Amino acid sequence: MSQPETVLVVGASGFVGRTLCQVLLDRGYQVIAASRTGHHLPAGVVHQPLADLNGAIDWLPLLHGVSHVVYLAARVHVMNDELSDPLSAYRALNTAAPVALARAAAPAGVHRFVYLSSVKVNGEASVRPLTEDDLPVPTDSYGQSKWEAEQQLLILGAQTGLSVSILRPPLVYGPGVKANFLQLAWAVARGVPLPLAAVQNARSMVYVGNLADAIAFMLGTSSTSGQVFFVTDGQDLSTPDVVRGLAQSLGRSARLWPLSVSALKLAGQLLGRQAMVQRLTDSLQVDSARLRRLGWQPPFTAQEGLSATVRALVTPQPTAQPWRLTIRQRVYLKGRRVTEPLLAGVLLLWLLPVLLLIALGIRVTSPGPVLFLQTRAGRGHRPYTIFKFRTMRAGAPELSTEDMRRQGLSLVTPFGAFLRRTSLDELPQLLNVVRGEMSFVGPRPALLTQIPVLSGRAAHGVDQLPPGITGLAQVTGRDDLADEEKVKRDVTYLRHVDLLTDLLIVWSTLRSVFRGRGTY
């Protein structure tokens, strides 16, 4: 019996990587997942912790016995990226790292190397379906770094004999997707009326299951060597079509109402969301016939992909049992709701000189507003606006702290770093407590896009509590915790919520603040 081939998947912890690992296991490959974390990897995958890809890495130990390599890791596109030299940051992860890996793979006996590029190599819009022969016209640092990686990898393959194949997917969606598609799917799942009925565009997309299948196909054939391929579901959809498909999966009608595209773009300019509106209204089509001519066919239809995506948002965890508050806990929480706004109001008046000094420090040290306003999920996941002192440069993307770390973004100002270290940036949330939107102690305020956290909380009943300025998860790990662990600690707090628990958490918070660690 022949020994199964081994595939090294770099960047395996993302939602594409996790799906690919399972597909490869199902096809009989041995899979080594090289990533920072081993969370969510399928059973049977061998995890190899991976250092920061922005630095030099010795790839040879990871390549021992490896037959094929798939490079998925990337510093993803960020709207309004304000780094002083964004192209260098993108090149480090998207160009230099995969080229160094391929250079080490060739003499190590690796047969095939698949690089996941992006349609952004060809730009942001099209007037006709693009082909692989069209001239690349990247419009941002992300697309430029991907294009440079493609060229260098294909040249290296020709020089060394390493079989290099490039995939340029358009928008990738599926369970675990983030960014604009997640927000759109979440809005449809919540029944939010969307002003998109007048949009008449066409977008190529690829379901993550189809993308993983295409990668596995390329590993099994030599006919893709030295070539670039688009990969799609084979059915282009307009934005209203996507909304209708998501709604159909939930057994409901799409809630669409017409607003002209010009009005949408004007609203995008006024709200600073031009790029998001452009993606919702413009067309971007690609032709994946080249890959299909080699024998690949997508195993899932677009509707099947949309159904899997939206159902992952609304399907509760089957093993979760929502916690029912005891009578004593309900009495305590009702009393807390009465007293906390009064106490928060007193603290705001008492701390007013400190608040004014901090506001002055922010205005003097960096341009932009004093306060950072963002929509978060409150009690029952009802959205509310959280108030914090601004600690990042103006125009920073609306990502969670952990997502920024994962993408190598460092946008915190020097004064903002001090505010975070001392947790003084949290003081404006006293106003949220006065308004009854938050409590002094509770679950960490989550973004509406943090679906795994919100779904886990809802399944366990944590959403019956208001978010807190501090909490158990905040003082015992915060952004260093995996989503499941955050939910687990929220559940622990829910089951033990009482005056003593709150006092202990407040005491732990004060100790962290006075020691200069904050609650980050």
MITILUM-530730 format. One record per residue (C-alpha): residue number from 1; x, y, z; residue in three letters. Coordinates in Angstrom, 3 decimals, padded with zeros to 6 digits, m for minus. Example, Ala and Ser with C-alpha at 12.3 -4.5 7.8 and 13.67 -1.06 7.14 Angstrom:
     i         c1         c2         c3    aa
     1    012.300   m004.500    007.800   ALA
     2    013.670   m001.060    007.140   SER
//
This chain:
     i         c1         c2         c3    aa
     1    000.000    000.000    000.000   MET
     2    001.400    003.402   m001.007   SER
     3    002.052    006.041    001.630   GLN
     4   m000.521    008.899    001.549   PRO
     5    000.799    012.227    000.309   GLU
     6    001.305    015.028    002.820   THR
     7    000.064    018.563    002.258   VAL
     8    001.378    021.555    004.200   LEU
     9   m001.362    024.214    004.490   VAL
    10    000.005    027.593    005.560   VAL
    11   m002.644    029.829    007.081   GLY
    12   m004.924    026.907    007.893   ALA
    13   m006.822    028.482    010.807   SER
    14   m008.910    030.815    008.625   GLY
    15   m012.326    029.806    007.338   PHE
    16   m010.878    028.803    003.941   VAL
    17   m008.083    026.841    005.602   GLY
    18   m010.356    024.900    007.930   ARG
    19   m012.596    023.875    005.044   THR
    20   m009.628    022.912    002.877   LEU
    21   m008.083    020.787    005.627   CYS
    22   m011.294    018.756    005.918   GLN
    23   m011.566    018.313    002.137   VAL
    24   m007.955    017.094    001.954   LEU
    25   m008.476    014.666    004.837   LEU
    26   m011.569    013.299    003.089   ASP
    27   m009.447    012.652   m000.014   ARG
    28   m006.864    010.657    001.887   GLY
    29   m004.107    013.231    002.286   TYR
    30   m002.119    013.703    005.455   GLN
    31   m002.461    017.356    006.428   VAL
    32   m000.043    019.573    008.327   ILE
    33   m001.628    022.881    009.326   ALA
    34    000.876    025.685    009.852   ALA
    35   m000.830    028.564    011.663   SER
    36   m000.587    030.679    014.777   ARG
    37   m003.408    028.830    016.474   THR
    38   m004.788    025.325    016.253   GLY
    39   m008.328    026.326    017.202   HIS
    40   m011.154    024.934    015.004   HIS
    41   m008.896    022.623    013.000   LEU
    42   m010.547    019.327    011.982   PRO
    43   m009.656    016.167    013.862   ALA
    44   m006.799    014.347    012.162   GLY
    45   m004.876    017.488    011.190   VAL
    46   m001.344    017.858    012.558   VAL
    47   m000.890    021.420    013.836   HIS
    48    002.476    023.129    013.577   GLN
    49    002.621    026.501    015.385   PRO
    50    003.771    029.204    013.018   LEU
    51    005.752    032.269    014.018   ALA
    52    004.975    035.761    012.756   ASP
    53    005.170    035.591    008.961   LEU
    54    006.382    039.181    008.853   ASN
    55    009.811    037.955    009.953   GLY
    56    012.307    035.402    008.669   ALA
    57    011.166    031.778    009.037   ILE
    58    013.145    028.568    008.686   ASP
    59    010.753    026.577    006.493   TRP
    60    012.871    023.428    006.098   LEU
    61    011.703    021.660    009.306   PRO
    62    008.091    022.069    008.187   LEU
    63    008.806    020.663    004.718   LEU
    64    010.174    017.298    005.808   HIS
    65    008.143    014.586    004.022   GLY
    66    005.777    017.149    002.445   VAL
    67    004.535    016.448   m001.088   SER
    68    002.482    019.602   m001.729   HIS
    69    002.171    023.100   m000.251   VAL
    70   m000.860    025.392   m000.212   VAL
    71   m000.236    028.999    000.834   TYR
    72   m003.408    030.678    002.152   LEU
    73   m001.984    033.139    004.676   ALA
    74   m002.434    036.796    003.810   ALA
    75   m002.598    040.258    005.174   ARG
    76   m006.107    040.880    003.927   VAL
    77   m007.460    044.005    002.306   HIS
    78   m008.382    046.758    004.790   VAL
    79   m010.537    049.702    003.737   MET
    80   m009.022    053.107    004.515   ASN
    81   m005.669    051.596    005.460   ASP
    82   m003.664    054.460    006.971   GLU
    83   m000.314    052.821    007.635   LEU
    84    002.596    055.059    006.647   SER
    85    003.870    052.342    004.263   ASP
    86    001.024    049.868    003.662   PRO
    87    002.637    048.278    000.602   LEU
    88    005.632    047.093    002.641   SER
    89    003.301    045.552    005.219   ALA
    90    001.351    043.707    002.506   TYR
    91    004.512    042.576    000.721   ARG
    92    005.933    040.991    003.870   ALA
    93    003.045    038.549    004.291   LEU
    94    001.612    038.276    000.785   ASN
    95    004.814    038.303   m001.289   THR
    96    008.055    037.731    000.622   ALA
    97    006.789    034.895    002.844   ALA
    98    005.293    032.666    000.095   PRO
    99    008.274    033.250   m002.200   VAL
   100    010.673    032.263    000.593   ALA
   101    008.588    029.159    001.268   LEU
   102    008.551    028.174   m002.416   ALA
   103    012.302    028.740   m002.630   ARG
   104    012.782    026.321    000.277   ALA
   105    010.197    023.858   m001.076   ALA
   106    011.846    023.299   m004.455   ALA
   107    015.039    021.598   m003.200   PRO
   108    013.092    019.858   m000.399   ALA
   109    011.300    017.615   m002.912   GLY
   110    007.886    019.321   m002.865   VAL
   111    005.959    018.525   m006.045   HIS
   112    003.196    021.140   m006.222   ARG
   113    002.767    024.625   m004.767   PHE
   114   m000.662    026.321   m004.875   VAL
   115   m000.819    030.037   m004.079   TYR
   116   m004.147    031.654   m003.229   LEU
   117   m004.103    035.064   m004.870   SER
   118   m007.101    037.368   m005.409   SER
   119   m009.273    038.905   m008.105   VAL
   120   m008.025    042.248   m006.771   LYS
   121   m004.994    041.694   m008.987   VAL
   122   m007.402    042.672   m011.778   ASN
   123   m008.967    045.621   m009.948   GLY
   124   m012.282    046.355   m008.264   GLU
   125   m014.797    046.390   m011.141   ALA
   126   m015.405    045.139   m014.665   SER
   127   m017.624    045.927   m017.642   VAL
   128   m017.384    042.332   m018.937   ARG
   129   m016.232    039.006   m017.502   PRO
   130   m012.477    039.154   m017.014   LEU
   131   m010.166    036.344   m018.099   THR
   132   m006.756    035.322   m016.864   GLU
   133   m005.227    036.914   m019.971   ASP
   134   m006.488    040.396   m019.104   ASP
   135   m003.832    042.868   m018.034   LEU
   136   m003.564    043.056   m014.209   PRO
   137   m004.535    046.493   m012.865   VAL
   138   m004.365    046.302   m009.053   PRO
   139   m005.767    049.435   m007.434   THR
   140   m004.416    049.028   m003.905   ASP
   141   m001.452    047.665   m001.966   SER
   142   m003.193    044.338   m001.320   TYR
   143   m003.751    043.639   m005.016   GLY
   144   m000.250    044.875   m005.891   GLN
   145    001.385    042.547   m003.352   SER
   146   m000.589    039.580   m004.682   LYS
   147    000.370    040.397   m008.272   TRP
   148    004.046    040.631   m007.357   GLU
   149    003.856    037.265   m005.574   ALA
   150    002.265    035.630   m008.630   GLU
   151    005.055    036.826   m010.913   GLN
   152    007.888    035.822   m008.595   GLN
   153    006.394    032.395   m007.862   LEU
   154    005.829    031.558   m011.537   LEU
   155    009.399    032.590   m012.398   ILE
   156    010.760    030.539   m009.494   LEU
   157    008.719    027.532   m010.635   GLY
   158    010.072    027.787   m014.156   ALA
   159    013.641    028.016   m012.865   GLN
   160    013.443    025.166   m010.331   THR
   161    010.884    022.774   m011.788   GLY
   162    008.500    023.296   m008.860   LEU
   163    004.917    022.984   m010.121   SER
   164    003.386    026.360   m009.184   VAL
   165   m000.314    027.068   m009.684   SER
   166   m002.124    030.330   m008.915   ILE
   167   m005.790    030.730   m007.990   LEU
   168   m007.508    034.119   m008.156   ARG
   169   m010.852    033.821   m006.360   PRO
   170   m013.402    036.628   m006.322   PRO
   171   m015.437    037.171   m003.133   LEU
   172   m015.246    033.996   m001.017   VAL
   173   m018.251    033.253    001.204   TYR
   174   m019.437    030.473    003.462   GLY
   175   m019.800    029.652    007.166   PRO
   176   m017.257    031.770    009.012   GLY
   177   m017.067    034.556    006.417   VAL
   178   m016.439    038.050    007.769   LYS
   179   m016.521    041.679    006.596   ALA
   180   m019.260    043.023    004.293   ASN
   181   m020.775    039.659    003.350   PHE
   182   m021.194    038.722    006.994   LEU
   183   m022.937    042.009    007.740   GLN
   184   m025.241    041.519    004.753   LEU
   185   m026.096    037.938    005.763   ALA
   186   m026.659    038.996    009.370   TRP
   187   m029.008    041.795    008.250   ALA
   188   m031.039    039.351    006.152   VAL
   189   m031.181    036.873    009.040   ALA
   190   m032.472    039.618    011.353   ARG
   191   m035.084    040.784    008.821   GLY
   192   m033.562    044.230    008.291   VAL
   193   m035.092    046.081    005.285   PRO
   194   m032.312    046.827    002.776   LEU
   195   m032.367    049.687    000.201   PRO
   196   m030.832    047.555   m002.562   LEU
   197   m033.757    046.648   m004.828   ALA
   198   m032.656    049.102   m007.554   ALA
   199   m029.115    047.717   m007.823   VAL
   200   m028.527    045.999   m011.185   GLN
   201   m024.998    044.649   m011.008   ASN
   202   m023.380    041.241   m011.502   ALA
   203   m020.789    039.750   m009.140   ARG
   204   m018.802    036.554   m009.473   SER
   205   m018.388    034.736   m006.159   MET
   206   m017.110    031.394   m004.932   VAL
   207   m018.436    029.302   m002.066   TYR
   208   m015.667    028.187    000.297   VAL
   209   m016.531    024.535   m000.354   GLY
   210   m016.055    025.054   m004.100   ASN
   211   m012.778    026.909   m003.541   LEU
   212   m011.412    024.125   m001.329   ALA
   213   m012.461    021.537   m003.925   ASP
   214   m010.671    023.500   m006.672   ALA
   215   m007.462    023.614   m004.618   ILE
   216   m007.645    019.868   m004.012   ALA
   217   m008.202    019.357   m007.766   PHE
   218   m005.055    021.341   m008.539   MET
   219   m003.018    019.231   m006.122   LEU
   220   m004.082    016.120   m007.984   GLY
   221   m003.088    017.151   m011.491   THR
   222    000.022    018.465   m013.219   SER
   223   m001.996    020.208   m015.945   SER
   224   m002.364    023.413   m013.903   THR
   225    001.400    023.915   m013.481   SER
   226    002.723    027.372   m014.340   GLY
   227   m000.726    028.875   m014.867   GLN
   228   m003.163    031.340   m013.274   VAL
   229   m006.830    030.440   m012.820   PHE
   230   m010.027    032.181   m011.828   PHE
   231   m012.435    030.059   m009.765   VAL
   232   m016.151    030.786   m009.299   THR
   233   m019.462    029.105   m008.545   ASP
   234   m020.305    029.442   m012.247   GLY
   235   m023.300    031.713   m011.609   GLN
   236   m022.938    035.494   m011.311   ASP
   237   m025.442    037.206   m009.010   LEU
   238   m026.583    040.751   m008.421   SER
   239   m026.599    042.098   m004.872   THR
   240   m030.433    041.797   m004.716   PRO
   241   m030.080    038.195   m005.974   ASP
   242   m027.732    037.450   m003.068   VAL
   243   m030.219    038.942   m000.589   VAL
   244   m033.058    036.909   m002.093   ARG
   245   m030.965    033.735   m001.991   GLY
   246   m030.098    034.252    001.661   LEU
   247   m033.729    034.986    002.527   ALA
   248   m034.927    031.939    000.573   GLN
   249   m032.634    029.763    002.664   SER
   250   m034.475    030.979    005.765   LEU
   251   m037.900    030.385    004.227   GLY
   252   m038.811    034.056    004.124   ARG
   253   m039.208    036.839    001.575   SER
   254   m036.392    039.288    000.963   ALA
   255   m037.035    042.675    002.553   ARG
   256   m035.793    044.943   m000.254   LEU
   257   m036.866    048.482   m001.061   TRP
   258   m035.650    050.657   m003.940   PRO
   259   m033.165    053.486   m003.536   LEU
   260   m031.295    054.750   m006.569   SER
   261   m027.642    053.802   m006.920   VAL
   262   m026.694    057.495   m007.039   SER
   263   m028.463    058.032   m003.713   ALA
   264   m026.675    055.008   m002.239   LEU
   265   m023.299    056.352   m003.374   LYS
   266   m024.103    059.792   m001.945   LEU
   267   m024.990    058.190    001.369   ALA
   268   m021.730    056.247    001.226   GLY
   269   m019.763    059.475    000.765   GLN
   270   m021.548    061.205    003.641   LEU
   271   m020.991    058.233    005.969   LEU
   272   m017.448    057.484    004.863   GLY
   273   m018.504    054.113    003.393   ARG
   274   m017.746    054.722   m000.287   GLN
   275   m015.799    051.473   m000.696   ALA
   276   m018.555    049.376    000.865   MET
   277   m021.236    050.944   m001.355   VAL
   278   m019.015    050.435   m004.401   GLN
   279   m018.820    046.707   m003.688   ARG
   280   m022.583    046.503   m003.250   LEU
   281   m023.417    048.351   m006.469   THR
   282   m020.597    047.780   m008.990   ASP
   283   m020.095    044.707   m011.182   SER
   284   m017.068    042.424   m011.003   LEU
   285   m017.288    039.319   m013.182   GLN
   286   m014.627    036.764   m014.028   VAL
   287   m014.602    033.796   m016.390   ASP
   288   m013.452    030.503   m014.836   SER
   289   m013.658    028.516   m018.099   ALA
   290   m009.902    027.793   m018.137   ARG
   291   m010.096    025.700   m014.964   LEU
   292   m013.314    023.992   m016.070   ARG
   293   m011.752    022.935   m019.369   ARG
   294   m009.256    020.906   m017.335   LEU
   295   m012.119    018.929   m015.797   GLY
   296   m012.976    020.795   m012.585   TRP
   297   m016.626    021.444   m011.770   GLN
   298   m017.955    023.130   m008.617   PRO
   299   m019.619    020.509   m006.388   PRO
   300   m022.003    023.080   m004.834   PHE
   301   m024.435    025.497   m006.457   THR
   302   m024.499    029.141   m005.437   ALA
   303   m027.834    028.633   m003.650   GLN
   304   m026.414    025.722   m001.674   GLU
   305   m023.509    027.921   m000.648   GLY
   306   m025.776    030.790    000.394   LEU
   307   m027.937    028.392    002.396   SER
   308   m024.963    026.971    004.261   ALA
   309   m023.712    030.484    005.005   THR
   310   m026.879    031.954    006.440   VAL
   311   m027.907    028.805    008.313   ARG
   312   m024.583    028.830    010.142   ALA
   313   m025.575    032.248    011.505   LEU
   314   m028.969    031.251    012.834   VAL
   315   m028.518    027.612    013.855   THR
   316   m028.130    027.401    017.638   PRO
   317   m025.499    025.216    019.225   GLN
   318   m027.243    021.874    019.822   PRO
   319   m025.525    021.088    023.128   THR
   320   m026.047    024.502    024.731   ALA
   321   m028.549    024.858    027.569   GLN
   322   m029.564    028.466    028.276   PRO
   323   m029.065    029.363    031.925   TRP
   324   m032.161    030.397    033.835   ARG
   325   m031.432    033.092    036.380   LEU
   326   m032.351    032.262    039.961   THR
   327   m034.822    034.423    041.835   ILE
   328   m031.975    035.908    043.884   ARG
   329   m030.042    036.760    040.705   GLN
   330   m033.079    038.413    039.101   ARG
   331   m033.672    040.540    042.205   VAL
   332   m030.012    041.558    042.300   TYR
   333   m029.951    042.519    038.613   LEU
   334   m033.136    044.582    038.945   LYS
   335   m031.622    046.448    041.878   GLY
   336   m028.424    046.969    039.904   ARG
   337   m030.336    048.490    036.994   ARG
   338   m031.805    051.090    039.355   VAL
   339   m028.652    052.048    041.251   THR
   340   m025.977    051.894    038.551   GLU
   341   m027.166    054.845    036.410   PRO
   342   m027.210    057.040    039.530   LEU
   343   m023.722    055.935    040.573   LEU
   344   m022.391    056.386    037.019   ALA
   345   m023.788    059.929    036.918   GLY
   346   m022.041    060.799    040.173   VAL
   347   m018.757    059.342    038.882   LEU
   348   m019.012    061.335    035.652   LEU
   349   m019.323    064.577    037.632   LEU
   350   m016.533    063.598    040.017   TRP
   351   m014.196    062.597    037.185   LEU
   352   m015.027    065.574    034.953   LEU
   353   m011.576    067.248    035.398   PRO
   354   m009.859    063.976    034.449   VAL
   355   m012.128    063.532    031.440   LEU
   356   m011.362    067.049    030.217   LEU
   357   m007.601    066.513    030.601   LEU
   358   m007.777    063.273    028.608   ILE
   359   m009.846    064.981    025.892   ALA
   360   m007.241    067.751    025.675   LEU
   361   m004.447    065.173    025.440   GLY
   362   m006.159    063.410    022.540   ILE
   363   m006.733    066.646    020.611   ARG
   364   m003.143    067.808    021.125   VAL
   365   m001.443    064.518    020.218   THR
   366   m003.413    063.419    017.134   SER
   367   m005.920    064.898    014.675   PRO
   368   m009.494    063.660    014.822   GLY
   369   m012.417    063.449    017.243   PRO
   370   m011.998    062.946    020.983   VAL
   371   m014.558    060.157    021.251   LEU
   372   m014.685    056.857    019.418   PHE
   373   m018.266    055.820    018.634   LEU
   374   m019.111    052.323    017.445   GLN
   375   m022.180    050.100    017.252   THR
   376   m022.060    047.158    019.641   ARG
   377   m024.459    044.376    020.674   ALA
   378   m026.337    045.125    023.892   GLY
   379   m028.795    043.135    025.980   ARG
   380   m030.653    040.746    023.672   GLY
   381   m028.110    041.696    020.976   HIS
   382   m029.943    044.987    020.448   ARG
   383   m027.501    047.445    018.848   PRO
   384   m026.361    050.520    020.751   TYR
   385   m023.590    053.107    020.383   THR
   386   m020.634    052.659    022.710   ILE
   387   m018.588    055.658    023.853   PHE
   388   m014.822    055.441    024.326   LYS
   389   m011.911    057.809    024.159   PHE
   390   m010.254    057.502    020.742   ARG
   391   m006.975    055.594    020.985   THR
   392   m006.304    054.939    017.288   MET
   393   m005.596    057.166    014.346   ARG
   394   m008.666    058.734    012.761   ALA
   395   m010.138    056.610    009.974   GLY
   396   m008.997    053.250    011.408   ALA
   397   m010.996    050.290    010.027   PRO
   398   m013.863    048.955    012.134   GLU
   399   m012.260    045.656    013.130   LEU
   400   m012.002    043.913    016.468   SER
   401   m008.681    044.231    018.290   THR
   402   m007.868    040.575    017.646   GLU
   403   m008.569    040.963    013.894   ASP
   404   m006.214    043.948    013.751   MET
   405   m003.505    041.951    015.481   ARG
   406   m004.057    039.051    013.104   ARG
   407   m003.659    041.356    010.095   GLN
   408   m000.583    043.094    011.481   GLY
   409   m002.296    046.470    011.866   LEU
   410   m000.818    048.858    014.445   SER
   411   m002.909    052.031    014.455   LEU
   412   m002.816    052.953    018.153   VAL
   413   m001.420    056.428    018.864   THR
   414    001.255    056.887    021.591   PRO
   415   m001.242    058.663    023.859   PHE
   416   m003.819    056.014    022.979   GLY
   417   m001.411    053.291    024.114   ALA
   418   m001.208    055.027    027.500   PHE
   419   m004.999    055.229    027.708   LEU
   420   m005.347    051.544    026.893   ARG
   421   m002.633    050.526    029.324   ARG
   422   m004.460    052.349    032.134   THR
   423   m007.987    051.599    030.815   SER
   424   m008.789    055.314    030.936   LEU
   425   m010.193    055.019    027.420   ASP
   426   m013.141    053.135    028.944   GLU
   427   m014.330    056.038    031.136   LEU
   428   m016.840    057.486    028.608   PRO
   429   m018.759    054.209    028.908   GLN
   430   m020.092    055.622    032.172   LEU
   431   m022.452    057.534    029.889   LEU
   432   m023.662    054.183    028.480   ASN
   433   m024.347    053.071    032.060   VAL
   434   m026.319    056.271    032.721   VAL
   435   m028.382    055.539    029.607   ARG
   436   m029.066    051.979    030.791   GLY
   437   m027.219    050.397    027.854   GLU
   438   m024.358    048.943    029.891   MET
   439   m023.480    047.854    033.397   SER
   440   m020.312    048.254    035.421   PHE
   441   m019.735    044.479    035.206   VAL
   442   m020.909    042.149    032.472   GLY
   443   m019.916    040.408    029.221   PRO
   444   m017.495    042.302    027.024   ARG
   445   m019.299    044.556    024.482   PRO
   446   m019.150    042.628    021.208   ALA
   447   m019.236    043.874    017.645   LEU
   448   m022.319    042.857    015.675   LEU
   449   m019.963    041.059    013.270   THR
   450   m018.537    038.764    015.990   GLN
   451   m021.080    036.109    015.120   ILE
   452   m019.414    033.125    016.877   PRO
   453   m019.353    035.050    020.168   VAL
   454   m022.916    036.359    019.805   LEU
   455   m024.280    032.952    018.782   SER
   456   m022.547    031.240    021.693   GLY
   457   m023.867    033.819    024.142   ARG
   458   m027.423    033.507    022.813   ALA
   459   m027.306    029.711    023.029   ALA
   460   m026.273    029.851    026.687   HIS
   461   m028.514    032.751    027.720   GLY
   462   m025.687    035.257    028.246   VAL
   463   m027.514    037.797    026.066   ASP
   464   m029.989    038.407    028.912   GLN
   465   m027.223    040.420    030.604   LEU
   466   m026.146    043.921    029.541   PRO
   467   m022.514    044.295    028.463   PRO
   468   m020.122    045.609    031.071   GLY
   469   m017.325    048.154    031.270   ILE
   470   m015.357    045.316    032.835   THR
   471   m016.044    041.633    033.304   GLY
   472   m014.630    038.183    033.915   LEU
   473   m013.350    037.759    030.349   ALA
   474   m011.837    041.251    030.382   GLN
   475   m009.745    040.679    033.499   VAL
   476   m008.676    037.129    032.605   THR
   477   m007.505    037.344    029.024   GLY
   478   m009.665    039.569    026.849   ARG
   479   m008.370    039.634    023.236   ASP
   480   m005.948    036.749    023.841   ASP
   481   m008.876    034.355    024.319   LEU
   482   m010.427    032.208    021.602   ALA
   483   m014.109    032.878    020.887   ASP
   484   m015.192    029.662    022.638   GLU
   485   m013.214    030.590    025.738   GLU
   486   m014.713    034.079    025.802   LYS
   487   m018.194    032.564    025.720   VAL
   488   m017.234    030.007    028.370   LYS
   489   m016.124    032.749    030.765   ARG
   490   m019.241    034.786    030.017   ASP
   491   m021.308    031.726    030.920   VAL
   492   m019.331    031.289    034.144   THR
   493   m020.110    034.893    035.080   TYR
   494   m023.800    034.448    034.194   LEU
   495   m024.111    031.428    036.475   ARG
   496   m022.452    033.186    039.406   HIS
   497   m023.624    036.770    038.981   VAL
   498   m024.213    038.416    042.357   ASP
   499   m022.858    041.311    044.399   LEU
   500   m019.792    039.414    045.644   LEU
   501   m018.837    038.289    042.134   THR
   502   m019.161    041.839    040.815   ASP
   503   m017.070    043.257    043.655   LEU
   504   m014.324    040.686    043.058   LEU
   505   m014.222    041.533    039.323   ILE
   506   m014.122    045.269    040.056   VAL
   507   m011.266    044.669    042.513   TRP
   508   m009.353    042.616    039.923   SER
   509   m009.926    045.372    037.358   THR
   510   m008.571    048.065    039.675   LEU
   511   m005.490    045.942    040.436   ARG
   512   m004.794    045.528    036.714   SER
   513   m005.255    049.255    036.082   VAL
   514   m002.961    050.344    038.922   PHE
   515   m000.325    047.861    037.756   ARG
   516   m000.429    049.447    034.308   GLY
   517   m001.765    046.368    032.509   ARG
   518   m005.264    047.680    031.855   GLY
   519   m007.844    045.107    030.863   THR
   520   m006.560    044.469    027.332   TYR
//
